[in-house]
Amino acid sequence: MPTRTAARLLVLLAMLGTVTPMTPPRAQTLTAVLEAEIVTLDPHFTPAYITRTFGYMVFDTLFAMNGAGEVRPQMVQDWTRSPDGLTWTFTLRDGLKWHDGTPVTAADCVASLRRWFTRSALGRRLGEATATLEARDAKTFVLTLRAPFGLVLETLGTTSSPGPFMIPERLARTPGTERIPEIIGSGPFVFRREDHRPGDRMLLRRNTAYVPRPEPADHLAGGKVVRIDALDIRVVPDGATVVAAMRSGEIDYMQYAPFDMLSVLERDRRIRLVNFSGLEQFTGHYRTNAASGPFSDPAIRRVLLSLVDQSEVMAGMGLSDRYSRTCNAFFICGSPYESDVGTEPMQRPSIEAAREALRQTRYAGEPVIVLVANDLEAPKISSEILADRLRRAGFNVDMQVMDWASVLARRTRRDGWSVFGVHALGVDLHNPLTNSVIGFNCTGATTGGFHCEARLTPLFDAFAAAPTLQERQRIAAEIQGILYEQGIAVPWGQFAQPAAHRAQLHNLITSAIPLFWNVEKR
């Protein structure tokens, strides 16, 4: 059997292999390794982050978020809102074309939104508030609400996955439960089936017919000016192999640099690390099972608030203050909804305080089943550290190790698990309506720990209807207070997993969602 080093060498040799017709001139191509292989190409079908990344390359959105978190028009040129806030009229900008050469129409956008409403939690709320959504002419469509909805533009420009990407009407007629049969977008890169070798690579070519907005690029907003001929996305599962290929010049960009190799990359003058802050960071949470076991009791769940030491988890992952921070705000530090409501027990974590809090509950030594994913670094380390602290506080811990796919399968059961660590991006978690930790409250879904806190449901509705940011901030703080009072989930830290790229790349947009317009390869 070949050694690990030999296996990496074989991968590198494959990268250096024979040029195929798929490959354009090397100097005009940016070669990237992303977080995972792009398997699902339908931009509405799955919330997988890698499909969202593909979506922003190949498709386009009506609105988009800039670097300050503000929603700006993208495919839309102008829009108006009636004085009562119920009727919204949108006009598309000139020059929009699908990759097959046909013009983008208002009817395409209407059909795309209707399909997206069935796939997105935030989109579903806008769909439920909609009375009519109709095309007025080739470039204009009208959204009429049956009830106030304070997040119309924020919803149309959300970064939450799956995103509100526009597709041709004929494809948008495909039910949301089925994948679209053809990948036709209007975005800055073009996908061609012959340029895709599953398990190996995907080549996205510059859309020469794309008309960017006139404004400078600003995160997802502004002009998407593509300055490379092609984006060559390679499938290389082993992070150390990618780092070796990047240092040798075979790879230009790596979405997630391995934590244990950050110091090596920092010392390499040929490499640049891209750090992230605020909404671009990950936040980790411990998710609990309310259906069975000790954590079906809110009083026992609340013990976690004083037990979890975020600084210990960050240190366990080998992250310095440059890449991590402690954060007790459920809706992310650095977001508009950051709050300290209900965080008092979390401000001074202590094994002794947790042990005393546990003695005040009805806990009688029942096993606490901690699921540990052995193939993902952050969930593995966070869960291992929690298991150790639970034992020291007096819990009877049953730590069960498995791969991440098995963790996801186990959490759909009402028994057989108590808690596990998981993390997601702040762009998804900062909004109560897109936060996956609490998004399944009282729905009976098998992915949310079977929690049902009746007080949250009207607050979600009030948040959606709130006309101002200040009112939404007040509601978000009230939601956070209930979450911590009930111990529904406990954050274990906020951190960045930096991207890495060759120094020859210039003007790369700093974004946790990889973006490849604007960048130049010199």
N, C-alpha and C positions, 0 to 999 in steps of 0.2 A: 504494500500500500504506500503511495507517495506521501512524503512528509508534508506538513503544513506549508513550509517554505517552498517546497517544490510545486505544491498546488498553486500558490500565489504566482510563481514564475510562469506556470502554464497559462494562467489568466492573462498575465502581462504579454506573453508571447501571442496569445490570441488577439489582444488589442493591437499588436503590431503587425497582425497578419495581412493577408492579401487584400488589396483594395477592391471593393466590390462596386457594382454600378450604383449602389445606394449612396456611396460616399462622395460628397462634393470636394473641391479643393480644400486641403487641410487648413490653410491660412485663413479661410473665410468661414470656418466652422468652429463653433464652441462645443466642446465635449463635456458632458455633465453626468454625474451619478446622483440620482435623487433618492429619497428615503426608501422607496420600494419600486417594484416594477409597476408600470401603468397597465393594469389589467382591464378595468372597466372604463370605457371611453365615452359612454353616455353621461353627459355632465349633470343630469338630474337624477340618475338612477341610484347613486350611492353617496353617503356622506364622507367617504374615504378622502383623506386630505390629498392623496396623490392624484385622485381624479379631479379635485378642485384645481390643483396646479396645472394639470393638462387643460382644464376648462379655460383658464385665463390665457393660455397660449393660443388656443384654436378658436375659441368663441369670444363673444363680447357681451357686455352688460349695458343696461340702460343708464345706470348711474354707477359711480365707483367712489371708494373712500380714498382720500389723500393721506399724506403722512401725519397730519394733525388729527385724523379721525373724522374729518368733515366729509359729507357726501357731496359729490360734484357730478354734473352731467357727463355722460360718456357717449352713448349712441344718441341720446336726446339732445336736441338743440335748444328748444324752449319748452316751458311748461307754465300753466296757470292753475290757480286754485280758486274756487268760488269762495265768497265771503263766509259761508257757513262751513267751509272745509270739507264738503261732501263730494264735490265734483272736481276732478283733476283732468286736465287736458294736456297731452304730451305730443310734441312734434319732433320727428326724427331729423337728424342732420343730413346734409347732402353727402353723396359719395359712398354710402353704405352698400356693400355687395357681398353676397354669399360666395364661397370659394368656387362654386360652379358658374359664376359670372352673372347670376340673376340678381336683381335689386332686392334689398331688404325692405319689406313693407310693414305697415302697421298691423296688418292681419297676421304676419309672422310673429310679431311681438305679443299680440293678444293670445294667440295659441300657445306660445312658449310659456307665458305667465300662467295660463290656466293649467298647463301640465305641471309646472313647477309648484303651484299651490298644493298639489296632491303629494309632493315629495318632501317639502320643507316645513319644519315646525313653525317658523316665523311666517313663511309664505301661506301656510294654512290659515293663520290668524287673519292675514289681510284678505284671503279668499272668503273667509266667513263673514267679514265686514263688508264685502263687495255686493252691491245690488246688480250692477251691470258693468261689463268690460267689453267695449266694442270699438272696431275700427271705423273712423269717420271718413277717411279717404286713404290714399296710398301711404301718406306720411304721418297721419294724425290718428291717435286713438284716445278714448275717453274712459276714465275710471270713475264710476259713481258709487259712493259708499252708502250703505243703509244705516250705518251708525258711525260716530266719530272714531277715527283711528289716527293716533298722533304720530305714527311711525311710517307713513307712506313712503317718503323718500329714503328713510333709513332701511326699510325693507327692500326696496328696489335696488339699493346699493349695498346690501349686506355682504360681508365676507363670510358669513356662516355657511357651512357646507351641508347639503349641496347648494351651490350658488345659483342665482337667477340668470342663467345664461340663455341667450337667444338662439333659437334654431329655426330652420325653415318650417312653415306651417304644415307642409306635407309630412314632415318627420314629427312635429309636435302633436300630430293626431295619434301617435303611438301611445297607448295607455302607459301611465307611469309605472305600472307593474311589469312592463316589458321594455327591453332595451331597443333603442332606435336602430334601424337596420343599416344606416349610413352615417358617416361622420362628416357633416358639412357645417362649417361655422362661418363667421365673418371676421374673425380675429386676425391678429398680426402674423400668425404662423399657420401654415397649411399642413394638414395630415393627409397622407396618401397611403392606402392600404399596402401598396408595393414597397413602401419605405418602413414597414413594421415587421420585425422578426421577433415574435413573442419569446420571452426567455433570454433574449440577446440584446436587442437595441431597437430604438425608434428614432427616425429622422424627421424632424419638423422643419419645413423649408419656409423661408421668408415669403410672406404674402405680398407680392409686388404690386397688387392692385389695392392694397389697404391704404385708406386715407386717414391719417392720424388727426387728432384734434390739434388746434394751433398752439395750445398752452404747453409749457414745458412739462415733461414727465414728473409726476409727484405721486410716488407709491403706485396705487392702482389707477389713479386719476391722471388727467393730462394726456399729452400726445404720446402714443405708443409707437415711437420711431425705432424700427428694427435696423441695427447697424451690422448685423452678421448675415451671412447667406443661409446658414442652417444651424439648427440645434440638434446635436447628436447625443441622444440620451442612452447611456449604456446601463445594462443590468449587471451589477457586480455586488453580490450580497455581503461580502466580507469587508468590513471597514478598513482593516489594516492593509488589505490589498489595494483598496482605493487610495489610501494615503501614499503607498509606495508608488502607484501609478501617477499620482499628482506630483510627487517630488521628482519623478523622472520626466515629467512634461507630457505624459500621455493623456492625462485628465486635466481639464481646466477648472472645474467647479465640483464641489462636493456639498450636498445639502446639509448633512449632519456629520461634523467631525467627531470621532470617538472621544469620549471624555478622557480616557487614559492616554490619549496621544496629543492632547492640547498643548502640553509643554514642548513637545517635539516640534509641532507646527509653529508655535510662537517663535522658536529660535531659527526657523528656516526663512532666510530673507527672500526666497523665491515665492513664499506663500503669504497670503493675507487671511486673517480670521475676521469674520463678520459677526459682531456681537449684537444682541437684541435687548430691548427693554420694553417695559409696559405691556401693551397688548400683544407685542410680538414674542413675548416670553411664554413658556409653558407654566401652568399651575398644576401641581399634583394634589389629589384628594384621596382620602381613604373612604371607600364606599362601603356602606353597611347593609346587612340584610335584615329588614324589618319583619319578614314573614315567619322566621323560626330562629331558635337558638337564643343565647343571652341578649343579643342586640335587637331582639324584638321589643325589649323594654327600653323606653327613652332614657330612663334614669341611668341605666348601665351604659348606653351609648354616650351619654354626656361625660362619662369618666374620660373618654378619649380627648376631650377638650383640654384637660389639664395634663394628660399623659403625653401627647404628641409634642416632640421637640423638633421643630423644623430645622434648626441649625445643625442638629445631629444628622438628619437625613441629608442635608446639603453637603456636610463634611464626608458622609459615607459615600457619596457619589464622586468625591474628589474635586468638588467645585469650589473655587475661591469666590470672594465677594465680587470679583469682576463679572462672574457669570451667574450669580445667584443672590437671593435675598430671602429673608423671612417675610411673610405677609399673611396677616390674619383676615384680610378683607375677602369675603367669599367671592365678590365680583371683581377681583384683581386689583392690586395696587397699581396706580398709574392710569386707571380708567375713570370715566365720569361717574361711576357708581361705587367707587371706593368708600368704605365706611368702617368705623370701629364699633358699631352697635353689636352688642352681645359678645364681644371678644375678651372680656375681662378674664375668664378662666384660662385663656390661651396665652396671656401675656407673660406668665411666669410658669412655664412647664416644669413639672416636678413629679418624680416617681412617688415620693412620699405623699404629696397632695392627692395623686390619683389613687394610691392605696387607701387613704382615708375616705375619699369619695366613694370608692368601691364598697367599703365596709358599711356605708350608709344605704346601700341598695339591697335588693333581695337576691343578689347573686349567690348561688349555692354550688359553685364549682363546676357548672356545666362547661363542656368543651367549647372553646372559641376557635373556629376553623379559619385559619389565615391562609389564603391562596397566594402562592408565590410563583410568578412567571419566571422561568429560568432562561428565557431567550430574549428578554427585553431588559436593558440595564436599569432604567429608572423604576419601573414597577417591581423588579426583583429586589433592589436595594431598599426601597421604601418599605416593602412588605416584611423583609427580614428584620429591619430595625424595629418596626412596630411589634412583631412577634416577640422580640427580646424584651421590649419595654412592657408589653402586656404580662409576660411571665413575672417580671420583677415587681409589678404592681399587684400580683396575686391572682391573675387569671390562669385558668387551666388551658394551655395553648396546644392546639393541634395544627402544626404547620405542614401544609401539603404543597409539594413542589410539582409543577407541570408546565407545559408550554403555554404561551399566551392564548392560542386558539382554544385550548382546553379550559383556561380561565373563563373565556367568553362563553363557552358552552355551559360551564358549571353555574355561572351567575344567572342563567335562565331558570334554574331550579329554585323552588321555594325552600329547600333544605340542602344540606351538604356543604354549606359555606356560611361564614359570618362576616368577613371583611377582606378587602384586598386594596392595593394601591394602584392608581392609574393617573395618567396626566393628559392634558389637552391644551391647545393654544388659547391664549387670552382673547384673541379675536372672536372665538366662539363662546368662551365662558363668561365674558364680562357683561353680557346682556341676559337678564333673567329669562327672556323668551327663547334664547338659543343655548342656554347653559345645559349641557347634556347630563349633568349630575342631578339636576332637579326637574328636567324637562318631562319626565315620565310620571310625575307625581299624580296619584289617583287615576292613572290610565289603565292599570292592570297589565302594562307592558312588562315583558320579562327581562328588560335590560336596566331597570332603575332601582333595584333593591326592594321592590314591592312596597315602597313608602306611599302613604296616603295621608297628607296633612290637609284637612278640609279648608283651613284658613288661607292656604296659599292660592287656591283656584281663583277666588274673586280678586286677589291682589294681582295675579297675572293679567286678568282682564282689565283691571284698572290701569296697570302699567301700559298696556297696549293703547288704551284710549286717552291717556294723559296728554294734554296739549303742549306741555313745556318740559324742558329738561329738569328744571327744579322739582316739578311734581313727580317725575319719574325717579329722581334721586331719593325723594322722601319715601316712595313706595319700595324701592330697592332696599333701602335701609330697614324698613319694616319686615320685608321678606327675609333678610339676613338674620334679624333678631329671632324670627321663628325657627329658621334652620338650625341655629346654634342652640336654641332652647330645647329643640327636639333631638339634637345630635345626629341629624340626618347624614351629614358628611363633614369631614374635618380636613382642612388643607394641610399639606405637608411641605409646602415650599413653592417658591416661584423662581424659575431658572431659565437660562438660555442654553440651547445646544447650538453652538456657533456653526455657521457655514464656513467653508474654506475655499479659496480660489487662488489660482496662479496670479502673480503680481502683474502679468501682462494684460489682465482684464481691467478696464477703466470704466468709470461711470456706472458701475453695477448698482442697481437700486437696492437699498437696504430693506429687506422684507423677509419675514419668516416664511411667507409664501414665495417660492422662487420665481423671479420675474426676469425675463431675458430680452425685453426691449430696452433700448437706451444704451446697453452695455456695448463696449468696443473691445476688440481683441487686437492689441498692437504688438 
